[in-house]
Amino acid sequence: MASALFPLFADLHDRPVLVVGGGAVAERKLAALLEAGALPRIQALALSPAIQAWLDEGRVTWIGPRFHPRALEDVWLVVAATDDPQVNQEVAAAAQQRRVFANIVDHAELSSVHVPARVQRGDLQIAISSGGGAPMVARHLRRQLETFFDDSWGALTALFARHRQAIRARYPDTAQRRRFFEQVLQGDLPRLLRQRQQARAEQWLEQALRDSPARSVGSVVLVGAGPGDPGLLTLHALRAINEADVILHDRLVSDEVLQLARRDAQRIEVGKSAGHHSVRQEAIHELMLEHARAGRRVVRLKGGDPFVFGRGGEELQVLRAHGIDFEVIPGITAAVACAAYAGIPLTHRDHAQSLRLVTAHCKDSLDTLDWPALAQSRQTLAFYMGVAGLDTIQARMVAEGCPPSTPFALIENGSRANQRVLAGRLEQLAVAAREHGICSPALLIIGEVAGLAVDLHWFGAPPLSADQARALPVHTSLPHAA
């Protein structure tokens, strides 16, 4: 797999750049370089009318008809825009030898830099790159963004740039400065700029700087991150993650979700999972209070939904007791998301009219369950954190009268790219899970609806079958079966 590109914006003002080629493609590259204030040099046999006009005006310099490596000695960048593969390869090789960045048009494998598709509004630029492998995708996205960002964004960027020093002096703290920007952008300023009322916009911003108080107390947003697929985040959750100064996240929050945070946000892992060191709940409370009191916007990011086996209620009680403002943004809980991604309807008119969510992460939690009620028919059971207790779950369910043939589905890494689903009968559960190496995080579904996973799967690979696994002997005298 190719390495990811490192995005950057290059300052080429008053710096020499070599363009090899004189046709339509070279003309487009030269136009962008001239706009950036570069000093283009051209090597080409023939020049397009536009390039010839730039040459006549003294805006570009022609240094010969054919490429020669000596032309790279004092340039910052070279662009090869020819239809001759041999010339393109010569340019790339010479640039590599001299450590000069090279863009070989339509040859991603030869390029050390790629020119992105671009949306520009004044000094504001949005660059989109596919790594050179799918430029049409980048162009398609650019067209979509063009319709969203009107010219007022350029004026807004310039306005903030003019007042940058005043804003920094008024708000030396980064978190307070960010909140000021957010408040301003939600006010009348964008509207005034869209209406081309620059003078009034300038006055509005200056007045906002004089009037706005500096907030010293932060807040906490309790956010449900869902089971892993970032596409399952709510719009409110995405906003909160983007605005966070500090993110206290569980270990099982996916990397794809965490990557949506700002790059300068502080991320602190405070999760708990089987087999790993756990951060004490009291320590999590202390971190929330510490950062909120420092005026920061804190996101407590939990897998699934914070109010479903997530101790979110306890955390809110602590915040309320200490006078910290908070907000709750629910997430899609694992039972709902994992079942959906496995093709399992949690309720079904022909199979189940009720749903029970059960936590089974330790012996103590298993001992407190109402097993006779769980063993009743025509319901769906969703066991959270149940991998370590599969033997006990299987034995207790059968001992209380649940038929050994009852379907189950064990969903590992639900909604993620590495999702696996194991399907079979209750009597096969524990052994089949061990034989297939099912690990946490995994959600166990027991009930007739679990049997639909084989026919209704749509995401990832088809379910693994437990049919080849030997049946697990059921011992109703297990300690947890009393």
C-alpha positions, 0 to 999 in steps of 0.5 A: 500500500502506498504511503499517505501524502503529506498535505502542504501549501507551498510559497513559490512567490519570486521563486523559479519553477521549471515547466517542461512542455508548451501545450494546453496542460502546461498552459494550465499549470503556468496560469496557476504558478503565475497566480502564486507569484512564481517565476516560471521557466519553460523548456518546450519545442512549441508554445501555445498562444497564451504561453507565447503571450506571457513570454512576450510580456516577460512573465515567463522565461523560455530557456530552450526547446528540450529538457536538460537536467542542468535546468533543475540546478536552482529551481524549487519545483519542476512540472513535466507536462509533455506527452512524451513518456521518455521525457517525463521519466528523464525529468522525474529521474533528474529531479529525484537525483537533485532532490527537487520536487517534481509533478509529472502530469498524469503519472502519479508513480513518477511524481514526488508532489501532486497538484490537488483539485482546488476551491479558492475564495480569495486567500481561502483555499480548499485542496482535494487530493486522491493521491494521484490515483483517482483525479476525477473523484477529486474534481467531482468533490471540488464541483460540489464544494464550489456550490457550497462556498460562495465568494463571501468566504474569501472576504471573511478570511481577509477580514479575520486576517486584518484583525488577527493581531487584535483578536489574539491580543483580546483572546490570548488563550486558544480555547477562548479565541476559538469560541470567539470565532464560533460565536462571531460566525454564528452572528450577523457577520457572514450575512453582511459579507454575503450582502457585500456590506464590507464596511458594516461587517468591519464595524460589526467585528470591531464591536464584537471584539469590544463587547464579548466577555472572555469565558473562563469556565468550560463545559463537557459534552457527553458524546456517543461514538457508535460502534466504530463506523464514523458514518454512524455519527450524528451531525451533533456528534461530529460538531462536538468532536470538531469543536473539542479542545480535549477528548477523553475517549474510550479505548474502543472508539475507532481510529476513524472516529478520532481522526475527525477531531481537530489536529490540535485537540488533546486526546486522552485515552481513558477506556476500559476493556478486558485484559487491559489496564483500566483508568479508574472512574474517579480519575475520569471524573477528575479529568473532566473537572480539571479541563472544564474548570480551565475553560476548555471544551471537553468531549467525553467520547464513548463507544456506542451510546453513553447511557447504555452500559456506559456510566454516563449517568454517573459522570453527569451527576459529578458534573452537576454536583460541581456546577459544570455545564454539560450536554448529551449527544446520544450515539447508536448503541452496539445492539442496534448498529451491530445487528443492522450491519449483520442483517439481523432485525432486533424485532420481527413480527414472526419471531420477537416482540421484545428486546432485552439489552444485557451486560455480561462483562464479569461474574458479578453481572452474570450472577445478578441476571434474571435467567428464567426471564431471559430464557423465555421465547419470542424475544431477542437478547443482546449481550454486551461485553459477553465474550468472556462469559459465553460458557456461562451464558450458554449453560444458564440459558439451556438450564432455564429451558431455552432450546439448545437449537435457538439461533445465535449470532456473535458479531465481532467488530460490528460496523467496522471494516474487519467485522466478523459474524459467527452464526449457529445454534445455542448449543454450539456457542462457546466452542464455535467462538473459541474455534473461530477466535472471536475476540472483544469487542463482540456483541452476542444476539440470541433469539430466532431473529439471529437466524436471519443473519445468514440470509440477510447479511449485506455488509462485509463477508458472509457469516461464519458457520458454527455447524462444523464445531462440536456441540458443547456439553451443557453442565447445569451444575456450573457455579453460575447455574445455581 
